[in-house]
Amino acid sequence: MKLLHLVLIIMLCCCPAMAQNDNGYKSDIIKGKTGDIKLTFIGHATLMIEHKGNVIHVDPWTKLADYAKLPQADMLLLTHEHQDHFDTAAIEQVKKVGTTVIYTEVIGEQRDDGKVFKNGDSVEIDNVLIEAVPAYNLVHKRETGEPYHPKGRGNGYILTIDGKRIYIAGDTENVPELKELKNIDVAFLPMNLPYTMTPEMVADLAKAIKPGILYPYHFGETDTNLIVELMKGNPEIEVRIRKLS
């Protein structure tokens, strides 16, 4: 029995910091320069990030959560206009007086309560540097020949929080501009076919930008074992699989 207890303690110590919130969602803790950064996995492309009392929601979606039971947003990021990323009901639940809302030009044509970011825009708000980067398809297209996500319509975001650069890609493929990203500590890369990347595309982009931690997200029915296998030769990149289908 003592041996079993010892093994359990060792396993807990060796696993990444992971916890379950009171609301039932799993979270990981990333160590910033001065405090913890908490990443909560709501599901699909929906995330919540907390640091020193500040709450950031990304692409909230009421299909996945009762946002009345979650902390409201100090900052809200919307990557593009598709309904699983741009849910007005969820937005109204997470917003409060003073929430900073950041979205694309297309969303800005429908709302006037936030800041429009184009690819390449950046600003620092409440000690968080937000950078908008491209998010689009080159390969995966509709029957009409139009990309699922045309160039210039969507944003990915890089958030620099307490010295850590967290890249949330939105819906994109491994397009050339993204392979130039530097100093990424954490990357959330989509793997939802046919709309975003294949596991091979995710591996290609991850190997180019070399995040310390890779979270495949928004992966639908794609087998996450494939990306784990593809990244085996890159021990400097820790692949973490969480409930983000």
KATAGI-V835684 format. One record per pair of residues at least 4 apart in sequence whose C-alpha atoms are under 8 Angstrom apart, sorted by the first residue. I is the first residue (numbers start at 1). J is the second residue. If there is no record, write none. Layout:
BEGIN
((I,J) (I,J))
END
This chain:
BEGIN
((1,5) (2,6) (3,7) (4,8) (5,9) (6,10) (7,11) (8,12) (9,13) (10,14) (11,15) (16,28) (16,29) (17,28) (17,29) (17,30) (18,26) (18,27) (18,28) (18,29) (19,26) (19,27) (19,28) (20,24) (20,25) (20,26) (20,27) (21,25) (21,26) (21,27) (23,69) (23,70) (25,40) (25,41) (25,42) (26,40) (26,41) (26,42) (27,38) (27,39) (27,40) (27,41) (28,38) (28,39) (28,40) (29,36) (29,37) (29,38) (29,39) (30,36) (30,37) (30,38) (30,39) (31,35) (31,36) (31,37) (32,36) (32,37) (32,161) (32,162) (32,163) (32,164) (33,162) (33,163) (33,164) (34,162) (35,51) (35,52) (35,162) (36,51) (36,52) (37,49) (37,50) (37,51) (37,52) (37,161) (38,49) (38,50) (38,51) (39,47) (39,48) (39,49) (39,50) (40,47) (40,48) (40,49) (41,46) (41,47) (41,48) (41,242) (41,243) (41,244) (42,46) (42,47) (42,48) (42,64) (42,65) (42,243) (42,244) (43,47) (43,64) (43,218) (43,243) (43,244) (43,245) (44,217) (44,218) (44,219) (44,220) (44,243) (44,244) (44,245) (45,58) (45,59) (45,84) (45,85) (45,170) (45,190) (45,217) (45,218) (45,244) (46,57) (46,58) (46,59) (46,60) (46,61) (46,85) (46,244) (47,57) (47,58) (47,59) (47,60) (48,55) (48,56) (48,57) (48,58) (49,55) (49,56) (49,57) (50,54) (50,55) (50,56) (51,55) (51,161) (54,73) (54,74) (55,71) (55,72) (55,73) (55,74) (55,75) (56,73) (56,74) (56,75) (56,76) (56,77) (57,73) (57,75) (57,76) (57,77) (57,94) (58,76) (58,77) (58,78) (58,79) (59,76) (59,77) (59,78) (59,79) (59,84) (59,85) (59,86) (59,87) (60,85) (60,86) (60,87) (60,90) (60,91) (61,65) (61,84) (61,85) (61,86) (61,87) (61,90) (62,66) (62,67) (62,87) (62,89) (62,90) (66,70) (67,71) (67,72) (67,90) (67,93) (67,94) (68,93) (68,94) (70,94) (71,94) (72,93) (72,94) (72,95) (72,96) (73,94) (73,95) (73,96) (73,99) (74,95) (74,96) (74,98) (74,99) (74,100) (75,99) (75,100) (75,101) (75,102) (76,95) (76,99) (76,100) (76,101) (76,102) (77,101) (77,102) (77,103) (78,85) (78,86) (78,101) (78,102) (78,103) (78,104) (79,85) (79,86) (79,103) (79,104) (79,154) (79,155) (79,156) (79,157) (79,170) (79,171) (80,85) (80,86) (80,103) (80,104) (80,106) (80,107) (80,153) (80,154) (80,155) (80,170) (81,85) (81,86) (81,104) (81,106) (81,107) (81,154) (82,86) (83,87) (86,91) (87,91) (88,92) (89,93) (90,94) (91,95) (95,99) (100,114) (100,115) (101,113) (101,114) (101,115) (102,114) (102,115) (102,116) (102,117) (103,107) (103,108) (103,114) (103,115) (103,116) (103,117) (103,155) (104,108) (104,116) (104,117) (104,118) (104,153) (104,154) (104,155) (105,109) (105,116) (105,117) (105,118) (105,153) (106,110) (106,153) (107,111) (108,112) (108,114) (108,115) (108,116) (117,121) (117,122) (117,132) (117,155) (118,132) (118,152) (118,155) (119,132) (119,133) (119,134) (119,152) (119,154) (119,155) (120,131) (120,132) (120,133) (120,134) (121,131) (121,132) (121,133) (122,129) (122,130) (122,131) (122,132) (123,129) (123,130) (123,131) (124,128) (124,129) (124,130) (125,129) (125,130) (127,161) (127,162) (128,159) (128,160) (128,161) (128,162) (129,158) (129,159) (129,160) (129,161) (130,157) (130,158) (130,159) (130,160) (131,157) (131,158) (131,159) (132,155) (132,156) (132,157) (132,158) (133,155) (133,156) (133,157) (133,158) (133,178) (134,151) (134,152) (134,154) (134,155) (134,156) (134,172) (134,177) (134,178) (135,149) (135,151) (135,152) (135,153) (135,154) (135,155) (135,156) (135,169) (135,170) (135,171) (135,172) (135,173) (136,147) (136,148) (136,149) (136,150) (136,151) (136,152) (136,153) (136,154) (136,171) (136,172) (136,173) (136,175) (137,141) (137,147) (137,148) (137,149) (137,150) (137,151) (137,172) (137,173) (137,175) (137,196) (138,147) (138,173) (138,175) (139,147) (139,173) (140,147) (140,148) (140,194) (140,195) (140,196) (141,145) (141,146) (141,147) (141,148) (141,195) (142,146) (142,147) (142,148) (146,150) (148,195) (149,153) (149,154) (149,171) (149,172) (149,195) (150,154) (154,170) (154,171) (155,169) (155,170) (156,167) (156,168) (156,169) (156,170) (156,171) (157,167) (157,168) (157,169) (157,170) (158,165) (158,166) (158,167) (158,168) (159,164) (159,165) (159,166) (159,167) (160,164) (160,165) (160,166) (161,165) (161,166) (164,184) (164,185) (164,186) (165,183) (165,184) (165,185) (165,186) (166,184) (166,185) (166,186) (166,187) (166,188) (167,184) (167,185) (167,186) (167,187) (167,188) (168,187) (168,188) (168,189) (169,187) (169,188) (169,189) (169,190) (170,189) (170,190) (171,190) (171,195) (171,196) (172,190) (172,196) (172,197) (173,196) (173,197) (173,201) (173,202) (174,178) (174,179) (174,197) (174,201) (174,202) (174,204) (174,205) (175,179) (176,180) (177,181) (178,205) (178,209) (179,205) (179,208) (179,209) (180,208) (180,209) (181,209) (182,209) (183,209) (183,210) (183,211) (184,209) (184,210) (184,211) (184,212) (185,211) (185,212) (185,213) (186,211) (186,212) (186,213) (186,214) (186,215) (187,211) (187,213) (187,214) (187,215) (188,214) (188,215) (188,216) (188,217) (189,202) (189,214) (189,215) (189,216) (189,217) (189,218) (190,196) (190,197) (190,202) (190,216) (190,217) (190,218) (190,219) (191,196) (191,197) (191,198) (191,199) (191,202) (191,216) (191,217) (191,218) (191,219) (191,220) (191,222) (192,196) (192,197) (192,198) (192,218) (192,219) (192,220) (192,221) (192,222) (193,197) (193,198) (193,219) (193,220) (193,222) (194,198) (197,201) (197,202) (198,202) (199,203) (199,224) (199,226) (199,227) (199,230) (200,204) (200,227) (200,230) (201,205) (202,206) (202,216) (202,227) (203,207) (203,227) (203,230) (203,231) (204,208) (205,209) (206,210) (206,211) (206,214) (207,234) (210,236) (210,237) (211,237) (212,236) (212,237) (212,238) (213,237) (213,238) (213,239) (213,240) (214,237) (214,238) (214,239) (214,240) (215,239) (215,240) (215,241) (215,242) (216,224) (216,239) (216,240) (216,241) (216,242) (216,244) (217,242) (217,244) (217,245) (218,244) (218,245) (219,224) (219,244) (219,245) (220,244) (220,245) (221,245) (223,227) (224,228) (224,241) (225,229) (226,230) (227,231) (228,232) (228,239) (231,235) (231,237) (231,239))
END
